[in-house]
Amino acid sequence: MIKQTVSSPNTKYIFVTGGVTSSLGKGIISASLAKLLQARGYSVTIQKLDPYINVDPGTLNPYEHGECYVTVDGAETDLDLGHYERFLGIQTTQANNVTTGKIYQTVITKERKGDYLGKTVQVIPHITDEIKRRIKLLGSKHKYDVVITEIGGTVGDIESLPYIEAVRQLKWELGPTNALVIHLTLVPYLAASGELKTKPTQHSVKELLENGIQPDILVLRTERELTTELRKKVALFCNVELEAVVQSIDVSTIYEVPLMMQKQNLDLTVLKKLALKEGHELDLTPWIEFLKKLKNPKTCVRVALVGKYVELQDSYKSILESFIHAGAMNDCKVAVNCIHSERITENTIDELLGDMQGILVAPGFGDRGIEGKILSVKYAREKNIPFFGVCLGMQCAVIEFARNVLGFADAHSTEMVRATEHPVIDLMESQKGVTEKGGTMRLGVYHCVLKRGSKAQKAYGTSEIMERHRHRFEFNNEYLKDFEKAGMVAVGINPDSNLVEIVEIPSHKWFIGVQFHPEYQSTVLRPHPLFVDFIRAVLENSK
Ligand code: GLN
């Protein structure tokens, strides 16, 4: 637990904006700064404002926006919230991710109720007021010392404008030591002239100024070391103090960024500007220990991640990060081979999986690539290769077992084949009347009781767990007896609904399928026990 010795009488707000291009890593900078403030004893949370019109990213294809991250209270959110949780070890909620869709939905619902008393409803003030309310909600409700709000998109985008205006107003209302703006930009290196260029940064700051915001701190993304000269130039032209021009140079792992920020005193600069005490000596010992392990692996293992969104690494962000955490814990590097399930057939499987020491079948939706996933399960089961099935991956394990062990050749999930004779995975009763797609799955945290002596129970070291869900389909309990007789056991059960949450094949080296998403709960300082145990088994298998 974080020692909490300092606190602020009123919540302070930090806004993080981005300029020049997207994908500069605002989420990582926000999480890193939060980490440093947390390590100084402050309670911090981070919020992401996304300018798109979807009410949440739950309905987005992973190719569009990467993984959809799920919070304990069942919000389907931006993957940056995953970074916040992994860095800080805190739990985020519905309030931590706001989209333009949510803002408008609230305002329009109020308008229909007649709450605006005959007034014309406009972007300013009604939309901006709702944005401000959502920002301040975290400060008022949960009593954080500092709330960091990351504004998605890039300054200058049409859809970001109301957010920038809301930030301008809040900064003015809250006063100079209660709010500050950190602007993240890019300093490109031009190989032809051998120079780093500050002009895009200057332009991007001008853009912010045009919108009435003077940034207090600039974080410059760069591939090369910035000289003091260059930082001075940026400080002068962008009207910020020299110590407030911070470089964010490319590093080998995102987990190094907090230390890199600390070296440049970003935390102290922020505290000074917010008139907050320095707090206690920064203690990042466990974090540094983790980094040491991460950077000095004793061995390397090869794990296959079988999924269908593998072209975009962000689609499986939390799983990939969980492997990083679990690898460090086991002093080994986990080389993850993302394999497209559509490529896996009887003919290619040996070539694609033959070299793997562990196989994870990923979550997913729909029937594209499903047979490749089922074949991968069969391969792992028959060859006694450690297997981890996550959500759809667990459902594939159940289908495979039904087909090849129980002999139900047509066994399937009713998600893929509605009229299958053997619906071993089926829609929950409560899902049958659901017609709307957004926010209607089984979402958020649920209890699960583990069977004593099972591998899962040993890995967790406890008999009761809470895990996060995001799915519509479930193990069909009508078949449970058949499965257990044949050697696949339900070792995790939801005590309220009796739903099967974990299956295991006890006679196998390590074969576990989970209906939930353990990857959402793995953090740097508390790697997920199932990932840790899976990698342990993979390591053993590789010896
Ligand atoms: N498509 C499956 C379901 O809805 C699995 C979902 C998932 O893997 N997250 O039940």
Residues whose N, C-alpha, C, O or C-beta is under 5 A from the ligand:
A	BS01	LIG	P363 G364 F365 G366 V390 C391 L392 R470 H471 R472 F473
